[in-house]
Amino acid sequence: QVQLVESGGGLVQPGGSLRLSCAASGSIFSIYAMGWYRQAPGEQRELVAAITSGGNTDYADSVKGRFTISRDNAKNTMYLQMNSLKPEDTGVYYCKEVPPFGSWGQGTQVTVSS
């Protein structure tokens, strides 16, 4: 199983930007479709951005045009560039396979507030 560690979250004002990173252990990272999931307070976890092993991407309507997912298979790393952040983007962000399997990491907290 690939071990995943998220980082890069924080407190940002509405309209601001953050870049999340996901470091993966294991050489098989490159074969998986991967995604960023978000769990807002009191809500179920949802997939907000996904990327195939070949680099094709897809986004939830709520983040389309504002978030960009990317991956560097040589570095076993995935990123989520988040621009024009809104308060409703607040939540814990997780990187995981698509579809997910195994246990989840701790995620990284993103708080958008003035």
C-alpha positions in Angstrom: 0.0 0.0 0.0 1.2 3.5 -0.8 1.8 5.7 2.3 0.5 9.3 1.7 1.3 12.5 3.7 -0.5 15.7 3.1 0.9 19.2 3.8 0.5 22.9 2.9 -2.8 23.7 4.6 -3.4 26.8 6.7 -5.5 29.9 7.4 -6.1 32.1 4.4 -8.4 35.0 3.7 -11.2 34.7 1.1 -9.7 35.3 -2.4 -6.3 33.9 -1.3 -4.3 31.0 -2.5 -2.7 27.8 -1.1 -0.8 25.0 -2.6 -1.2 21.5 -1.0 1.3 18.8 -1.5 1.0 15.0 -1.1 4.2 13.0 -0.7 3.8 9.3 -1.5 6.1 6.4 -0.5 6.5 3.4 -2.8 7.4 3.1 -6.5 3.9 2.1 -7.5 2.5 5.6 -6.9 2.7 6.4 -10.6 0.2 3.7 -11.6 -2.7 4.9 -9.6 -5.3 7.5 -10.4 -5.1 9.9 -7.5 -7.4 12.6 -6.0 -7.8 15.3 -3.5 -10.8 14.8 -1.1 -12.3 17.4 1.2 -14.2 16.9 4.4 -16.0 20.1 5.5 -17.2 20.3 9.1 -20.3 18.2 9.5 -20.2 17.0 5.9 -19.2 13.8 4.2 -15.9 13.5 2.5 -16.0 14.5 -1.2 -13.7 14.2 -4.1 -12.9 17.6 -5.4 -10.1 16.9 -8.0 -8.7 13.8 -9.7 -5.8 13.0 -11.9 -5.1 9.8 -13.9 -1.6 8.2 -14.1 -1.3 9.8 -17.5 -2.3 13.3 -16.3 -5.9 13.6 -17.3 -7.8 15.7 -14.8 -11.3 16.2 -13.5 -12.9 18.6 -11.0 -16.0 19.0 -8.9 -18.1 21.8 -10.2 -17.6 23.7 -7.0 -13.8 24.1 -7.6 -13.7 24.1 -11.4 -11.6 27.0 -12.7 -10.1 27.7 -9.3 -8.2 24.6 -8.4 -5.5 22.8 -10.4 -4.4 19.2 -9.6 -1.0 18.0 -10.8 1.4 15.2 -10.2 5.1 14.5 -10.5 5.5 10.8 -10.8 9.3 11.0 -10.7 9.1 12.7 -7.3 6.1 10.6 -6.1 4.3 13.8 -5.3 0.9 15.3 -6.1 -0.2 18.9 -5.7 -3.4 21.0 -5.5 -3.1 24.6 -6.4 -6.1 26.4 -4.9 -6.8 30.0 -6.0 -9.7 32.4 -5.3 -10.5 30.5 -2.1 -13.9 30.8 -0.6 -15.1 30.2 3.0 -16.9 27.1 1.7 -13.6 25.6 0.7 -12.8 25.2 4.4 -12.2 21.6 5.5 -9.6 18.9 5.9 -8.0 17.9 2.6 -6.8 14.4 2.0 -4.9 12.8 -0.9 -5.9 9.3 -1.8 -6.3 6.9 -4.6 -9.3 7.1 -6.9 -11.2 5.0 -5.9 -9.8 5.1 -2.4 -8.7 1.9 -0.6 -7.1 1.2 2.7 -6.7 3.7 5.6 -6.7 7.5 5.3 -4.0 9.8 6.4 -4.3 12.7 8.7 -5.0 15.2 6.0 -4.2 18.9 6.1 -6.5 21.6 7.4 -7.6 24.5 5.2 -9.4 27.4 6.7 -10.7 30.2 4.6 -11.8 33.1 6.8 -11.4 36.8 7.2 
